Amino acid sequence: MANRFEWAKMIFGTIAAVSLLFFTVIGVQTVWTRYVVKDYDRQLTEQVYVDAVINQNANLVFYRHGCPYCQAGKKAVITTAEKSAYPTFYINVESEEGQVLVKKYQVKKSASLVTIRDGQSQLYLYAVKDKQGKITADEKTIEEALDDSKNEAQ
């Protein structure tokens, strides 16, 4: 009889330890993904933008999964956009809603940034090839595009 209780305690203890380990790993992964490895999927999506009023001040960041230019500029764009006074929407150019916006703003390259200020849009490329042929984030253009101080002065 005591042997049965020992088995039950061991099974219960194992299940509790595995559950604790599982939830610890999931929690660490969630924190890591949300705050350390920034990703487009955690941000606003093209559907939210399509549902919003188009003439508001906003930033549209176009991207495509697997695009080396998008990958190169992603961190710089997200970091700078977080500081913007205006909402930033991340648009997957391969989605149906994304295609509508690609046509509307005449986006030719996936790694594009559109700023809309007072209903007027301006298109920027946020990643380029440098002289050595390496694809890098165009941080100067990103900063210029998302510099809201010039708009606040007007």
SETIMI-797281 format. One record per atom (N, C-alpha, C): residue in one letter; atom name; x, y, z. Coordinates in steps of 0.2 Angstrom, whole numbers, plus 5000, padded with zeros to 4 digits. Example, Ala and Ser with C-alpha at 12.3 -4.5 7.8 and 13.67 -1.06 7.14 Angstrom:
BEGIN
('A'; 'N'; (5066; 4972; 5039))
('A'; 'CA'; (5062; 4978; 5039))
('A'; 'C'; (5066; 4984; 5039))
('S'; 'N'; (5064; 4989; 5035))
('S'; 'CA'; (5068; 4995; 5036))
('S'; 'C'; (5064; 5000; 5039))
END
This chain:
BEGIN
('M'; 'N'; (5004; 4994; 5000))
('M'; 'CA'; (5000; 5000; 5000))
('M'; 'C'; (5004; 5006; 5000))
('A'; 'N'; (5009; 5006; 5004))
('A'; 'CA'; (5014; 5012; 5005))
('A'; 'C'; (5018; 5013; 4998))
('N'; 'N'; (5019; 5007; 4995))
('N'; 'CA'; (5022; 5008; 4988))
('N'; 'C'; (5018; 5011; 4983))
('R'; 'N'; (5011; 5010; 4983))
('R'; 'CA'; (5007; 5014; 4978))
('R'; 'C'; (5007; 5021; 4979))
('F'; 'N'; (5007; 5023; 4986))
('F'; 'CA'; (5008; 5030; 4987))
('F'; 'C'; (5014; 5033; 4985))
('E'; 'N'; (5020; 5030; 4985))
('E'; 'CA'; (5026; 5032; 4983))
('E'; 'C'; (5026; 5033; 4975))
('W'; 'N'; (5023; 5028; 4972))
('W'; 'CA'; (5022; 5029; 4964))
('W'; 'C'; (5018; 5035; 4963))
('A'; 'N'; (5012; 5036; 4966))
('A'; 'CA'; (5008; 5042; 4965))
('A'; 'C'; (5012; 5048; 4966))
('K'; 'N'; (5015; 5049; 4972))
('K'; 'CA'; (5019; 5055; 4973))
('K'; 'C'; (5024; 5056; 4968))
('M'; 'N'; (5028; 5051; 4966))
('M'; 'CA'; (5033; 5051; 4961))
('M'; 'C'; (5030; 5054; 4954))
('I'; 'N'; (5024; 5051; 4952))
('I'; 'CA'; (5021; 5053; 4946))
('I'; 'C'; (5018; 5060; 4946))
('F'; 'N'; (5015; 5062; 4952))
('F'; 'CA'; (5013; 5069; 4953))
('F'; 'C'; (5019; 5074; 4953))
('G'; 'N'; (5024; 5072; 4956))
('G'; 'CA'; (5030; 5076; 4957))
('G'; 'C'; (5033; 5077; 4950))
('T'; 'N'; (5033; 5072; 4946))
('T'; 'CA'; (5036; 5073; 4939))
('T'; 'C'; (5032; 5077; 4935))
('I'; 'N'; (5025; 5076; 4935))
('I'; 'CA'; (5020; 5080; 4931))
('I'; 'C'; (5021; 5088; 4934))
('A'; 'N'; (5022; 5089; 4940))
('A'; 'CA'; (5022; 5096; 4943))
('A'; 'C'; (5029; 5099; 4940))
('A'; 'N'; (5034; 5095; 4940))
('A'; 'CA'; (5041; 5098; 4938))
('A'; 'C'; (5041; 5099; 4931))
('V'; 'N'; (5038; 5095; 4927))
('V'; 'CA'; (5038; 5096; 4919))
('V'; 'C'; (5033; 5102; 4918))
('S'; 'N'; (5028; 5102; 4921))
('S'; 'CA'; (5023; 5108; 4920))
('S'; 'C'; (5027; 5115; 4922))
('L'; 'N'; (5030; 5115; 4928))
('L'; 'CA'; (5034; 5121; 4930))
('L'; 'C'; (5039; 5123; 4925))
('L'; 'N'; (5043; 5118; 4922))
('L'; 'CA'; (5048; 5119; 4917))
('L'; 'C'; (5045; 5121; 4911))
('F'; 'N'; (5039; 5118; 4909))
('F'; 'CA'; (5036; 5120; 4903))
('F'; 'C'; (5034; 5128; 4903))
('F'; 'N'; (5031; 5130; 4908))
('F'; 'CA'; (5028; 5137; 4909))
('F'; 'C'; (5034; 5142; 4910))
('T'; 'N'; (5039; 5139; 4913))
('T'; 'CA'; (5045; 5144; 4913))
('T'; 'C'; (5048; 5145; 4906))
('V'; 'N'; (5049; 5140; 4902))
('V'; 'CA'; (5052; 5140; 4896))
('V'; 'C'; (5047; 5145; 4891))
('I'; 'N'; (5040; 5144; 4892))
('I'; 'CA'; (5036; 5148; 4888))
('I'; 'C'; (5036; 5155; 4890))
('G'; 'N'; (5036; 5156; 4896))
('G'; 'CA'; (5037; 5163; 4899))
('G'; 'C'; (5043; 5167; 4896))
('V'; 'N'; (5049; 5163; 4897))
('V'; 'CA'; (5055; 5166; 4895))
('V'; 'C'; (5055; 5167; 4887))
('Q'; 'N'; (5052; 5163; 4883))
('Q'; 'CA'; (5052; 5163; 4876))
('Q'; 'C'; (5047; 5169; 4874))
('T'; 'N'; (5042; 5170; 4878))
('T'; 'CA'; (5037; 5176; 4876))
('T'; 'C'; (5041; 5182; 4878))
('V'; 'N'; (5044; 5183; 4883))
('V'; 'CA'; (5048; 5189; 4885))
('V'; 'C'; (5053; 5190; 4880))
('W'; 'N'; (5057; 5185; 4878))
('W'; 'CA'; (5062; 5186; 4873))
('W'; 'C'; (5060; 5188; 4867))
('T'; 'N'; (5054; 5185; 4864))
('T'; 'CA'; (5051; 5187; 4858))
('T'; 'C'; (5049; 5194; 4858))
('R'; 'N'; (5045; 5196; 4863))
('R'; 'CA'; (5042; 5202; 4863))
('R'; 'C'; (5047; 5208; 4864))
('Y'; 'N'; (5052; 5207; 4868))
('Y'; 'CA'; (5056; 5213; 4870))
('Y'; 'C'; (5063; 5213; 4867))
('V'; 'N'; (5065; 5207; 4866))
('V'; 'CA'; (5072; 5206; 4863))
('V'; 'C'; (5073; 5205; 4856))
('V'; 'N'; (5069; 5200; 4853))
('V'; 'CA'; (5069; 5199; 4846))
('V'; 'C'; (5062; 5202; 4843))
('K'; 'N'; (5063; 5208; 4841))
('K'; 'CA'; (5057; 5212; 4839))
('K'; 'C'; (5055; 5209; 4832))
('D'; 'N'; (5049; 5208; 4831))
('D'; 'CA'; (5046; 5205; 4825))
('D'; 'C'; (5040; 5209; 4822))
('Y'; 'N'; (5039; 5209; 4816))
('Y'; 'CA'; (5034; 5213; 4813))
('Y'; 'C'; (5027; 5210; 4816))
('D'; 'N'; (5027; 5204; 4817))
('D'; 'CA'; (5020; 5200; 4819))
('D'; 'C'; (5018; 5203; 4825))
('R'; 'N'; (5022; 5206; 4830))
('R'; 'CA'; (5019; 5208; 4836))
('R'; 'C'; (5017; 5216; 4835))
('Q'; 'N'; (5018; 5219; 4830))
('Q'; 'CA'; (5016; 5225; 4829))
('Q'; 'C'; (5009; 5226; 4825))
('L'; 'N'; (5007; 5232; 4824))
('L'; 'CA'; (5000; 5233; 4821))
('L'; 'C'; (5001; 5230; 4814))
('T'; 'N'; (4995; 5227; 4811))
('T'; 'CA'; (4995; 5224; 4804))
('T'; 'C'; (4992; 5228; 4799))
('E'; 'N'; (4992; 5226; 4793))
('E'; 'CA'; (4989; 5230; 4788))
('E'; 'C'; (4981; 5230; 4789))
('Q'; 'N'; (4978; 5225; 4792))
('Q'; 'CA'; (4971; 5225; 4793))
('Q'; 'C'; (4969; 5230; 4797))
('V'; 'N'; (4973; 5232; 4802))
('V'; 'CA'; (4971; 5237; 4807))
('V'; 'C'; (4971; 5244; 4803))
('Y'; 'N'; (4976; 5245; 4798))
('Y'; 'CA'; (4976; 5251; 4794))
('Y'; 'C'; (4971; 5251; 4790))
('V'; 'N'; (4969; 5246; 4786))
('V'; 'CA'; (4964; 5246; 4781))
('V'; 'C'; (4957; 5248; 4785))
('D'; 'N'; (4956; 5246; 4791))
('D'; 'CA'; (4950; 5248; 4795))
('D'; 'C'; (4950; 5255; 4797))
('A'; 'N'; (4956; 5258; 4797))
('A'; 'CA'; (4957; 5265; 4800))
('A'; 'C'; (4955; 5270; 4795))
('V'; 'N'; (4955; 5276; 4797))
('V'; 'CA'; (4954; 5282; 4792))
('V'; 'C'; (4960; 5283; 4789))
('I'; 'N'; (4960; 5284; 4782))
('I'; 'CA'; (4966; 5284; 4778))
('I'; 'C'; (4970; 5291; 4779))
('N'; 'N'; (4966; 5296; 4780))
('N'; 'CA'; (4969; 5303; 4780))
('N'; 'C'; (4973; 5305; 4787))
('Q'; 'N'; (4973; 5300; 4791))
('Q'; 'CA'; (4977; 5302; 4797))
('Q'; 'C'; (4984; 5302; 4796))
('N'; 'N'; (4988; 5305; 4801))
('N'; 'CA'; (4995; 5305; 4801))
('N'; 'C'; (4997; 5298; 4803))
('A'; 'N'; (5001; 5294; 4799))
('A'; 'CA'; (5003; 5287; 4800))
('A'; 'C'; (5010; 5286; 4797))
('N'; 'N'; (5013; 5280; 4799))
('N'; 'CA'; (5019; 5278; 4795))
('N'; 'C'; (5017; 5271; 4793))
('L'; 'N'; (5019; 5269; 4787))
('L'; 'CA'; (5017; 5262; 4784))
('L'; 'C'; (5024; 5259; 4782))
('V'; 'N'; (5025; 5254; 4786))
('V'; 'CA'; (5032; 5250; 4784))
('V'; 'C'; (5030; 5244; 4780))
('F'; 'N'; (5032; 5244; 4774))
('F'; 'CA'; (5031; 5238; 4770))
('F'; 'C'; (5036; 5233; 4770))
('Y'; 'N'; (5035; 5226; 4770))
('Y'; 'CA'; (5040; 5221; 4771))
('Y'; 'C'; (5037; 5215; 4768))
('R'; 'N'; (5042; 5210; 4766))
('R'; 'CA'; (5040; 5204; 4764))
('R'; 'C'; (5044; 5199; 4768))
('H'; 'N'; (5041; 5193; 4770))
('H'; 'CA'; (5045; 5188; 4773))
('H'; 'C'; (5050; 5185; 4768))
('G'; 'N'; (5057; 5185; 4770))
('G'; 'CA'; (5062; 5182; 4766))
('G'; 'C'; (5066; 5187; 4762))
('C'; 'N'; (5063; 5193; 4763))
('C'; 'CA'; (5067; 5199; 4759))
('C'; 'C'; (5073; 5201; 4763))
('P'; 'N'; (5079; 5200; 4759))
('P'; 'CA'; (5085; 5202; 4763))
('P'; 'C'; (5086; 5210; 4765))
('Y'; 'N'; (5083; 5214; 4761))
('Y'; 'CA'; (5083; 5221; 4762))
('Y'; 'C'; (5078; 5222; 4768))
('C'; 'N'; (5072; 5219; 4768))
('C'; 'CA'; (5068; 5220; 4774))
('C'; 'C'; (5071; 5218; 4781))
('Q'; 'N'; (5074; 5212; 4780))
('Q'; 'CA'; (5078; 5209; 4786))
('Q'; 'C'; (5083; 5214; 4788))
('A'; 'N'; (5087; 5217; 4784))
('A'; 'CA'; (5093; 5221; 4785))
('A'; 'C'; (5090; 5228; 4789))
('G'; 'N'; (5085; 5230; 4787))
('G'; 'CA'; (5082; 5236; 4790))
('G'; 'C'; (5077; 5236; 4795))
('K'; 'N'; (5075; 5230; 4797))
('K'; 'CA'; (5070; 5228; 4801))
('K'; 'C'; (5071; 5232; 4808))
('K'; 'N'; (5076; 5230; 4811))
('K'; 'CA'; (5078; 5232; 4818))
('K'; 'C'; (5078; 5240; 4818))
('A'; 'N'; (5081; 5243; 4813))
('A'; 'CA'; (5082; 5250; 4813))
('A'; 'C'; (5075; 5254; 4813))
('V'; 'N'; (5071; 5251; 4808))
('V'; 'CA'; (5064; 5254; 4807))
('V'; 'C'; (5060; 5253; 4813))
('I'; 'N'; (5060; 5247; 4816))
('I'; 'CA'; (5056; 5246; 4822))
('I'; 'C'; (5058; 5251; 4828))
('T'; 'N'; (5064; 5251; 4829))
('T'; 'CA'; (5067; 5255; 4834))
('T'; 'C'; (5065; 5262; 4833))
('T'; 'N'; (5066; 5265; 4827))
('T'; 'CA'; (5065; 5272; 4826))
('T'; 'C'; (5057; 5273; 4826))
('A'; 'N'; (5053; 5269; 4823))
('A'; 'CA'; (5046; 5270; 4823))
('A'; 'C'; (5043; 5270; 4830))
('E'; 'N'; (5046; 5266; 4835))
('E'; 'CA'; (5043; 5266; 4842))
('E'; 'C'; (5044; 5273; 4845))
('K'; 'N'; (5048; 5277; 4842))
('K'; 'CA'; (5049; 5284; 4845))
('K'; 'C'; (5044; 5289; 4841))
('S'; 'N'; (5041; 5287; 4836))
('S'; 'CA'; (5037; 5292; 4832))
('S'; 'C'; (5031; 5293; 4836))
('A'; 'N'; (5029; 5300; 4835))
('A'; 'CA'; (5022; 5302; 4838))
('A'; 'C'; (5016; 5299; 4834))
('Y'; 'N'; (5017; 5296; 4828))
('Y'; 'CA'; (5012; 5294; 4824))
('Y'; 'C'; (5012; 5286; 4824))
('P'; 'N'; (5006; 5283; 4824))
('P'; 'CA'; (5006; 5276; 4824))
('P'; 'C'; (5009; 5273; 4817))
('T'; 'N'; (5012; 5267; 4818))
('T'; 'CA'; (5016; 5264; 4813))
('T'; 'C'; (5012; 5257; 4812))
('F'; 'N'; (5011; 5256; 4805))
('F'; 'CA'; (5007; 5250; 4803))
('F'; 'C'; (5012; 5246; 4799))
('Y'; 'N'; (5013; 5240; 4800))
('Y'; 'CA'; (5017; 5235; 4797))
('Y'; 'C'; (5013; 5231; 4791))
('I'; 'N'; (5015; 5232; 4785))
('I'; 'CA'; (5011; 5229; 4779))
('I'; 'C'; (5015; 5224; 4776))
('N'; 'N'; (5012; 5218; 4776))
('N'; 'CA'; (5015; 5212; 4772))
('N'; 'C'; (5013; 5213; 4765))
('V'; 'N'; (5018; 5214; 4761))
('V'; 'CA'; (5016; 5215; 4754))
('V'; 'C'; (5013; 5209; 4750))
('E'; 'N'; (5014; 5204; 4753))
('E'; 'CA'; (5011; 5197; 4750))
('E'; 'C'; (5004; 5196; 4752))
('S'; 'N'; (5001; 5200; 4757))
('S'; 'CA'; (4994; 5199; 4759))
('S'; 'C'; (4989; 5202; 4754))
('E'; 'N'; (4983; 5200; 4754))
('E'; 'CA'; (4978; 5204; 4750))
('E'; 'C'; (4977; 5211; 4752))
('E'; 'N'; (4977; 5212; 4758))
('E'; 'CA'; (4976; 5219; 4761))
('E'; 'C'; (4982; 5223; 4759))
('G'; 'N'; (4988; 5220; 4760))
('G'; 'CA'; (4995; 5223; 4758))
('G'; 'C'; (4995; 5225; 4751))
('Q'; 'N'; (4992; 5221; 4746))
('Q'; 'CA'; (4992; 5222; 4739))
('Q'; 'C'; (4988; 5229; 4738))
('V'; 'N'; (4983; 5230; 4741))
('V'; 'CA'; (4979; 5236; 4740))
('V'; 'C'; (4983; 5242; 4742))
('L'; 'N'; (4986; 5241; 4748))
('L'; 'CA'; (4990; 5247; 4750))
('L'; 'C'; (4997; 5248; 4745))
('V'; 'N'; (4999; 5243; 4743))
('V'; 'CA'; (5005; 5243; 4738))
('V'; 'C'; (5003; 5247; 4732))
('K'; 'N'; (4997; 5246; 4729))
('K'; 'CA'; (4995; 5249; 4723))
('K'; 'C'; (4993; 5256; 4725))
('K'; 'N'; (4990; 5257; 4731))
('K'; 'CA'; (4988; 5264; 4733))
('K'; 'C'; (4994; 5269; 4733))
('Y'; 'N'; (4999; 5267; 4736))
('Y'; 'CA'; (5005; 5271; 4738))
('Y'; 'C'; (5011; 5270; 4733))
('Q'; 'N'; (5009; 5266; 4727))
('Q'; 'CA'; (5014; 5264; 4722))
('Q'; 'C'; (5021; 5262; 4725))
('V'; 'N'; (5020; 5257; 4729))
('V'; 'CA'; (5026; 5254; 4732))
('V'; 'C'; (5029; 5249; 4727))
('K'; 'N'; (5036; 5250; 4725))
('K'; 'CA'; (5039; 5246; 4720))
('K'; 'C'; (5044; 5241; 4723))
('K'; 'N'; (5046; 5242; 4729))
('K'; 'CA'; (5051; 5238; 4733))
('K'; 'C'; (5048; 5236; 4740))
('S'; 'N'; (5049; 5230; 4742))
('S'; 'CA'; (5046; 5228; 4748))
('S'; 'C'; (5049; 5232; 4754))
('A'; 'N'; (5055; 5233; 4754))
('A'; 'CA'; (5058; 5237; 4760))
('A'; 'C'; (5057; 5244; 4759))
('S'; 'N'; (5050; 5246; 4760))
('S'; 'CA'; (5048; 5253; 4759))
('S'; 'C'; (5045; 5256; 4765))
('L'; 'N'; (5045; 5262; 4766))
('L'; 'CA'; (5042; 5266; 4771))
('L'; 'C'; (5038; 5272; 4768))
('V'; 'N'; (5032; 5272; 4770))
('V'; 'CA'; (5028; 5278; 4768))
('V'; 'C'; (5026; 5282; 4774))
('T'; 'N'; (5027; 5288; 4774))
('T'; 'CA'; (5024; 5292; 4779))
('T'; 'C'; (5019; 5296; 4776))
('I'; 'N'; (5013; 5297; 4780))
('I'; 'CA'; (5007; 5301; 4778))
('I'; 'C'; (5007; 5306; 4783))
('R'; 'N'; (5007; 5312; 4781))
('R'; 'CA'; (5007; 5318; 4785))
('R'; 'C'; (5001; 5323; 4782))
('D'; 'N'; (4996; 5324; 4786))
('D'; 'CA'; (4991; 5328; 4784))
('D'; 'C'; (4988; 5326; 4777))
('G'; 'N'; (4988; 5319; 4776))
('G'; 'CA'; (4985; 5317; 4770))
('G'; 'C'; (4990; 5316; 4764))
('Q'; 'N'; (4996; 5319; 4765))
('Q'; 'CA'; (5001; 5318; 4760))
('Q'; 'C'; (5005; 5313; 4761))
('S'; 'N'; (5007; 5309; 4756))
('S'; 'CA'; (5011; 5303; 4757))
('S'; 'C'; (5018; 5304; 4754))
('Q'; 'N'; (5023; 5301; 4757))
('Q'; 'CA'; (5030; 5301; 4754))
('Q'; 'C'; (5033; 5294; 4755))
('L'; 'N'; (5036; 5292; 4750))
('L'; 'CA'; (5039; 5285; 4750))
('L'; 'C'; (5047; 5285; 4751))
('Y'; 'N'; (5049; 5281; 4755))
('Y'; 'CA'; (5056; 5280; 4756))
('Y'; 'C'; (5058; 5273; 4756))
('L'; 'N'; (5065; 5271; 4754))
('L'; 'CA'; (5067; 5265; 4755))
('L'; 'C'; (5071; 5264; 4761))
('Y'; 'N'; (5070; 5259; 4765))
('Y'; 'CA'; (5074; 5259; 4772))
('Y'; 'C'; (5080; 5255; 4772))
('A'; 'N'; (5081; 5251; 4766))
('A'; 'CA'; (5088; 5247; 4766))
('A'; 'C'; (5090; 5248; 4759))
('V'; 'N'; (5097; 5248; 4759))
('V'; 'CA'; (5101; 5249; 4752))
('V'; 'C'; (5107; 5244; 4752))
('K'; 'N'; (5110; 5244; 4746))
('K'; 'CA'; (5116; 5240; 4746))
('K'; 'C'; (5122; 5246; 4746))
('D'; 'N'; (5127; 5245; 4750))
('D'; 'CA'; (5132; 5249; 4751))
('D'; 'C'; (5137; 5248; 4745))
('K'; 'N'; (5143; 5252; 4745))
('K'; 'CA'; (5147; 5252; 4740))
('K'; 'C'; (5151; 5245; 4739))
('Q'; 'N'; (5151; 5241; 4745))
('Q'; 'CA'; (5154; 5235; 4745))
('Q'; 'C'; (5149; 5229; 4742))
('G'; 'N'; (5143; 5231; 4741))
('G'; 'CA'; (5138; 5226; 4739))
('G'; 'C'; (5134; 5223; 4745))
('K'; 'N'; (5135; 5226; 4751))
('K'; 'CA'; (5132; 5223; 4757))
('K'; 'C'; (5125; 5227; 4758))
('I'; 'N'; (5120; 5223; 4760))
('I'; 'CA'; (5113; 5226; 4761))
('I'; 'C'; (5113; 5228; 4768))
('T'; 'N'; (5112; 5235; 4769))
('T'; 'CA'; (5111; 5238; 4776))
('T'; 'C'; (5105; 5242; 4777))
('A'; 'N'; (5104; 5244; 4783))
('A'; 'CA'; (5098; 5248; 4784))
('A'; 'C'; (5101; 5255; 4782))
('D'; 'N'; (5096; 5259; 4779))
('D'; 'CA'; (5098; 5266; 4778))
('D'; 'C'; (5095; 5270; 4784))
('E'; 'N'; (5099; 5271; 4789))
('E'; 'CA'; (5097; 5274; 4795))
('E'; 'C'; (5096; 5281; 4794))
('K'; 'N'; (5100; 5284; 4790))
('K'; 'CA'; (5099; 5292; 4789))
('K'; 'C'; (5092; 5293; 4786))
('T'; 'N'; (5090; 5289; 4781))
('T'; 'CA'; (5084; 5290; 4778))
('T'; 'C'; (5078; 5288; 4783))
('I'; 'N'; (5079; 5283; 4787))
('I'; 'CA'; (5074; 5281; 4792))
('I'; 'C'; (5073; 5286; 4797))
('E'; 'N'; (5078; 5289; 4799))
('E'; 'CA'; (5078; 5295; 4804))
('E'; 'C'; (5074; 5301; 4801))
('E'; 'N'; (5076; 5302; 4795))
('E'; 'CA'; (5073; 5308; 4791))
('E'; 'C'; (5066; 5307; 4790))
('A'; 'N'; (5064; 5301; 4788))
('A'; 'CA'; (5057; 5299; 4786))
('A'; 'C'; (5053; 5300; 4793))
('L'; 'N'; (5055; 5297; 4798))
('L'; 'CA'; (5051; 5297; 4804))
('L'; 'C'; (5053; 5303; 4809))
('D'; 'N'; (5056; 5308; 4807))
('D'; 'CA'; (5058; 5314; 4811))
('D'; 'C'; (5051; 5318; 4812))
('D'; 'N'; (5048; 5317; 4817))
('D'; 'CA'; (5042; 5321; 4818))
('D'; 'C'; (5042; 5328; 4820))
('S'; 'N'; (5048; 5330; 4822))
('S'; 'CA'; (5049; 5337; 4824))
('S'; 'C'; (5048; 5342; 4819))
('K'; 'N'; (5050; 5340; 4813))
('K'; 'CA'; (5049; 5345; 4807))
('K'; 'C'; (5041; 5346; 4806))
('N'; 'N'; (5037; 5341; 4807))
('N'; 'CA'; (5030; 5341; 4806))
('N'; 'C'; (5027; 5345; 4812))
('E'; 'N'; (5029; 5344; 4818))
('E'; 'CA'; (5026; 5348; 4824))
('E'; 'C'; (5027; 5355; 4823))
('A'; 'N'; (5033; 5357; 4820))
('A'; 'CA'; (5034; 5365; 4820))
('A'; 'C'; (5030; 5368; 4815))
('Q'; 'N'; (5026; 5364; 4810))
('Q'; 'CA'; (5022; 5367; 4805))
('Q'; 'C'; (5015; 5369; 4808))
END
